[in-house]
């Protein structure tokens, strides 16, 4: 029973980590685009 719970928590943690990584990359892209647009 506890093994399944740990597996579920591990999967949840990996999913959250993936979401944060994707959000971080999108934020970086937005900042880069703003800087590039500002130079023109």
LINDANOR-V518466 format. One record per pair of residues at least 12 apart in sequence whose C-alpha atoms are under 6 Angstrom apart, sorted by sequence separation. I is the first residue (numbers start at 1). J is the second residue. D is the distance in whole Angstrom. If there is no record, write none. Layout:
i j d
I J D
I J D
This chain:
none
